[in-house]
Amino acid sequence: MNKKIISTLLLIILIISISAGSCHASASAKVFSSSKSSYYGECAAYAQSGLRTLGYSCTAVTGAITRDSMLAWIGNTGNGYAMYVHTLGGSGYFNDYYGYSIDSSMISGYWDFVYIDSSQSAATSALANAFHTTGYTNKCFLGWSNNVTTANSKTFNYYFWLECVGTSSIRTAALNAAASVAGTGTAPIRLYGSTTYTGAAR
Amino acid sequence: MNKKTKILLGCSSVALLSMLTFAYATSSNQATIDADTNSNISQMSLNKSYEILDTLNSETAITNSKTAFDKLENQNYFIIENNDYTIKLDTNNSLKGIYSKEISTVATSSNLSKENAQEYICAKYNELNLPSQYELSYIEKYDDIIWQANFEKNYNGIYNKYESVKIFFIPDTDEIIALSVFNEPTTSSEVSISQSEAIQVASQELNIDSNDIVSVNLEMEKANNYYDSSNTDTSVHPTWKIQTTNDTFIFVDANTSNIIGGDEINE
């Protein structure tokens, strides 16, 4: 009798463990937000919320973010498939808090969704190609084709992450959010990769 | 029931409770936009939405309606959706935004001329009964297929982007992708100080070397607390916008000569 009860209980525990594993086996995402930029706290919080809406298990590093910590995530061999970085940068590179740059030569892996929120991050396809987000049906890269101010970036991120993602493709969500930033040339968002991918976690 | 069984039962309960707690914590973390899906959207709001959807050649079957609070603008909006669009109305039922749920065209380039795109968007602007006092200030291709147009209020040659309509559209397929209406009037349209006086103010008050100034433009800008954390003014002012070599902007009120805020480029 006792053996039967014990077997049943062990089975229940096994089922619980398996279901717990499957509930949280969704792809992971990481947010990096540098305090060199104003509104870094707000942008990090918006992105975390948006990535969770997309089904990612998400963690964030804010403040004095380092190149090593970002490269460690970029080089992860686990379940990390998405990344948002709010920082300073330029065409084909982005910086850590201390001004050390990451360029396309340092990037590896096949990513589902990457958004580098620094000026001119999408001025060329260099970063998008380096993350291998181009040429696939379910991958995309988001960035700025030109300079963007911190205030306009914050406004864009509020609408993009909190109102738009999860309701359409990343492309449409980005355009809807860009329309919510007043003025011409204020939110020069550019997408590389799939125009129909919703950003949903695998 | 023996001791082993009791221990196992206890462990199972703890595991189950932990899972439920974790699941609740994860789900409660996601809600950041306050939305009341049970709110009553008035018939007037629905009628307004029907008109807009009809103008967009979209079916008028509403799939969802709710009230949502916009924390950036600190106000409530009515959100009304069908399968194609999300319509955003303010509490006076004035149009705040039209946002497509998906871009339907699979074309990759627009073949229309700028004149034809302008003709299309001006006609659509009138059909949607958008503010007649705003004038077309910008129209260009945003990418190979999508165009962008801005209609803004003109104050003696200074456009106010905060009294404007910003539109992304595809004229080739008669498709409005995204449209936002901004309606924040300026506190003044007077320009009492010159560009050189504005530079002098910035130099004196913020120790800016005139050699470090990259550009100076007269624009409408919102005050903020960039240089003064105690400032709570967020209204629109005629502004000398001074850009410096370290990628920062200084906003000097073109009427009062006060420094009313600033900004910086993420570069």
Interface residues (C-beta under 8 A of the other chain):
Chain A: N2 I5 I6 L9 L10 I12 I13 I16 S17 S19 A20 C23 S37 S38 A45 Y46 S49 R52 T53 H86 T87 L88 G89 G90 D117 S118 S119 Q120 W144 N147 V148 T149 T150 A151 S153 T155 Y158 L162 E163 C164 T167 S168 S169 R171 T172 L175 N176 A178 A179 S180 V181 A182 G183 T184 T186 R190 T195
Chain B: M1 N2 K4 T5 L8 L9 C11 S12 A15 L16 M19 A23 T26 N29 Q30 T32 I33 K71 L72 T86 G97 Y99 S100 K101 E102 I103 S137 Y138 D143 I146 Q148 N150 K161 Y162 S164 K166 I167 F168 I177 A178 L179 S180 F182 N224 Y226 F249 D263 E264 I265 N266 E267
